[in-house]
Amino acid sequence: MIEISNTVKKEIQAVMEKNPGKYLRLDVDGDGCAGPYFALSLGEADPPENLLEINGIQIMVSDAVQRYSRVTTINLRINPAGKEF
């Protein structure tokens, strides 16, 4: 199960409004001793991916993410360098 916190939802909606026609994509970007590394990006729809709606946000999710994610929450971290998901 993939979750998107309400704080992140607002940030994602702002990014999506500036990028019409693009989808938020969640993919696996490698694997480490603590588990997989997930990557968020914007892009076009890719047929092998699955389009899900999570907390009102449409997100393209690869099969690899679905295999790895029992429970994954996308959250926002704010630090002196800026914001990151």
C-alpha positions in Angstrom: 0.0 0.0 0.0 1.3 3.4 -0.9 0.2 6.5 1.0 0.6 10.2 0.3 0.4 12.5 3.4 -1.8 15.5 3.2 1.2 17.9 3.5 2.8 16.2 0.4 -0.5 16.2 -1.4 -0.6 20.0 -1.4 3.0 20.2 -2.7 2.4 17.7 -5.4 -0.8 19.5 -6.5 1.2 22.7 -6.9 3.9 21.0 -9.0 1.3 19.2 -11.1 -0.5 22.5 -11.8 2.7 23.8 -13.3 3.2 20.7 -15.4 -0.1 19.9 -17.2 -0.2 16.6 -19.0 2.5 15.1 -16.9 2.2 12.3 -14.4 3.9 11.8 -11.1 5.9 8.6 -11.4 7.1 6.4 -8.5 9.8 3.8 -9.4 12.5 1.8 -7.7 16.0 3.3 -8.1 18.2 0.6 -6.7 18.3 -1.5 -3.6 20.3 -1.2 -0.3 20.7 -2.9 3.0 17.7 -1.1 4.4 15.5 -1.9 1.4 14.8 -0.3 -2.0 15.4 3.3 -2.9 12.3 5.0 -4.4 12.4 7.8 -6.9 9.8 10.3 -7.8 9.7 12.0 -11.2 7.4 13.7 -13.6 6.8 12.3 -17.1 4.5 10.9 -19.7 2.4 7.9 -19.2 4.2 4.6 -19.9 1.9 1.7 -20.7 3.7 -0.9 -18.6 3.2 1.2 -15.5 0.0 1.2 -13.4 -2.0 4.4 -12.9 -3.2 4.6 -9.4 -5.1 7.3 -7.5 -3.8 7.8 -4.0 -5.2 10.5 -1.7 -6.6 12.3 -4.8 -3.3 12.2 -6.7 -2.9 10.2 -9.9 0.5 8.5 -9.9 2.2 6.1 -12.3 3.6 3.1 -10.3 6.0 0.5 -11.8 5.5 -3.2 -11.1 8.8 -3.1 -9.2 7.3 -0.6 -6.7 4.2 -2.7 -6.2 6.4 -5.8 -5.4 8.5 -3.8 -2.9 5.9 -1.6 -1.2 4.0 -3.3 1.5 3.5 0.1 3.2 5.2 3.1 1.8 4.4 6.7 2.8 5.5 9.6 0.6 6.2 12.5 3.0 7.8 15.9 2.9 11.0 16.9 4.7 12.0 20.5 5.0 15.6 21.4 5.8 17.9 24.4 5.3 18.7 23.3 1.7 15.0 23.2 0.8 12.2 20.7 0.5 12.4 17.1 -0.5 10.0 14.2 -0.8 
